[in-house]
Amino acid sequence: MRKLITLGASLLLGLAVAVTNASASKFFDMESQTWKDVSGYAHGGKSPIKRKTVKYSGPFAKSPEGTIVINTKERRLYYIMGNGKAMKYGIGVGRPGFQWTGTHRVTRKAEWPGWTPPPAMRKRVPNLPSHMKGGPNNPLGARAMYIGSTIYRIHGSNEPWSIGQAVSSGCIRLANEDVIDLYERVKVGAKVHVIQANQK
């Protein structure tokens, strides 16, 4: 198993940490390091990149059915279906300096997962909760698939405008409707390859 992780273990999620209070809904923008109002952004809804079944002959194309290939440069996730086909999803990936590659397996799956920000992130980002219960405003979205022994996940997002962007701190995000579809297909133990476009 090969693993190359280029960021510290204290880093976790990216662009959107959604927090709802009585007056407003906000998310934490990792690029500007500030809290922003959700107003003006598409909160919830469909991915701007429609999932579809495609012919696939790229890296790991001959892998067993159920294998996941994540192409971070292309910002696409391929679920290998066999017979030269794959289900192709649009994804959000790590922003510059927060990218990684490697091969792991799905070790756990969760529906509407809770989120516990690590201490280093809470120190860096004031007012983060110590724990956020699963639900529509949780940054892990509707489903999460945990990747090996890493701190990373393939998870949902209620900010579909972030799909196709390099915005996170390493996690792979899909719109909620897509992560639900993928979650139903993926089995615990499935192999996950995270690659760059030119990798073989």
Secondary structure as GFF3:
##gff-version 3
##sequence-region A 1 200
A	DSSP	beta_strand	3	5	.	.	.	ID=ss1
A	DSSP	beta_strand	18	20	.	.	.	ID=ss2
A	DSSP	beta_strand	25	29	.	.	.	ID=ss3
A	DSSP	beta_strand	34	37	.	.	.	ID=ss4
A	DSSP	beta_strand	52	55	.	.	.	ID=ss5
A	DSSP	beta_strand	68	71	.	.	.	ID=ss6
A	DSSP	beta_strand	76	82	.	.	.	ID=ss7
A	DSSP	beta_strand	85	90	.	.	.	ID=ss8
A	DSSP	beta_strand	93	94	.	.	.	ID=ss9
A	DSSP	beta_strand	100	111	.	.	.	ID=ss10
A	DSSP	alpha_helix	119	124	.	.	.	ID=ss11
A	DSSP	beta_strand	143	147	.	.	.	ID=ss12
A	DSSP	beta_strand	153	157	.	.	.	ID=ss13
A	DSSP	three_ten_helix	160	162	.	.	.	ID=ss14
A	DSSP	beta_strand	166	168	.	.	.	ID=ss15
A	DSSP	beta_strand	172	175	.	.	.	ID=ss16
A	DSSP	alpha_helix	176	185	.	.	.	ID=ss17
A	DSSP	beta_strand	191	195	.	.	.	ID=ss18
###
